[in-house]
Amino acid sequence: MGNQGNGQVQTQFLSITEDAGPFSFASGASLDSVTLAYETWGELNADKSNVILLFHALSGNQHAAGFNDGVPGIDGRWTEDCHPGWWDAFIGPGRALDTDHFFVICANYVGGCYGSTGPASINPATGKPWGSAFPHISVSDVVRSQARMLDVLGIEKLHAVVGPSTGGLACLSFATLFPERTDLVIPIATGMRTTVLNRIFLLEQILAIETDPNFRGGEYYEDGEPPALGLALARMISHKCFVHLDAIERRARRDVVQADDHFAWYSVADQVESYMLHQGKKFVKRFDANTYLRICEMWSRFDPVREGGAENLSELLERSRQAGHRYLVFSIDQDYCFYPEEQAALVRALKDAGVSVMHLTVHSDKGHDSFLLEPELYTPHLNHLLIHGGPAGGYEAD
């Protein structure tokens, strides 16, 4: 099934500061030591021209394909849910990102909790976890850190940069911060700026974590319990945007839970409530609250024009035109997280800037999560563009 063609893989670790010096964040903070956790698939060709850089989504990680049953030093967060690659059906021989042709790299964000330097990592100056002292992060920080990773690996230019969901924000930023370093740009179910809806549900998640008494301003690693309830609630808030409501109802467990230890008066007596609680509790075991806060803020504050140092959107996208980028933008018609109107706005802006762009809409009843679950809807188009440089037969750009 899912792991055929990829097999066992291991996370690798790479210092992006050893030779290049301290890493500076957009906030003005800097760290003398930063490590990124990453995984690769396929073979790098002789001139290193066949590389695809893949950015993961909000709660994702470096393990996009194959089977990995352990990552050292992350305090048990590598649960069984993490063992199969999150995009395994998309990566491998003959798949969307065809490893018979391409060398695929995916790294955990700086500030992450799966092996990259983040709030749960040890601060060398104190010998204790960074906690609240870890810098705020921006999408541009994620992009610039991974550009440094490519430098260390000796990779000057990518064949393509790909990113679904919040990974698509990084995909767009990479293309405009380092336009000379890629040819193809493939943002999937994403947007070019944060919407009011995004900022509202991100604020709800941030507040859920911040108001958990166990959060203690982010200093929860060594004494007491982590903010499990706040993080679970944050995940429940986001989950209803990622999964179509009809799909939630279909997935909901039929054995209804009658009570829950988080309630004093209310009793859970509905299968959807039970399902949502299960999703929240399961997530707490595999993610860090401080990392979650930073990624939520990263998304909420995203502004590609400001982060790209441009005067306006036209000036920003002119970089893509001059670099000769070709974009393939995917929408999902039932996406309640990044609405199709957001991709349409991106496509209009690209066309206005004279950038080559193709826009495809996937019809799915699975909502935003379609990009994880339905490879058959994406693979023909991704595969054909990446290998042959053009669209699969039967459609035209919007």
Secondary structure, DSSP 8 states (H G I E B T S, - for coil): -TTTTT-B---EEEESSTTT--EE-TTS-EES--EEEEEEES---TTS--EEEE---TT--S--SSB----TTSTT---GGGSB-TTGGGEETTSSEETTT-EEEEE--TT-SSSSS-TTSEETTTTEE-GGGS----HHHHHHHHHHHHHHHT---EEEEEEETHHHHHHHHHHHHSGGGEEEEEEES--SS--HHHHHHHHHHHHHHHTSTTTGGG--SSSS---HHHHHHHHHHHHHHHS-HHHHHHHS-SS-----TT-SS-----HHHHHHHHHHHHHHHH--HHHHHHHHHHHHT--HHHHTT-SSHHHHHHHHHHHT-EEEEEEETT-SSS-HHHHHHHHHHHHHTT-EEEEEEE--SSGGGHHHH-GGGTHHHHHHHHHHSS--TT----
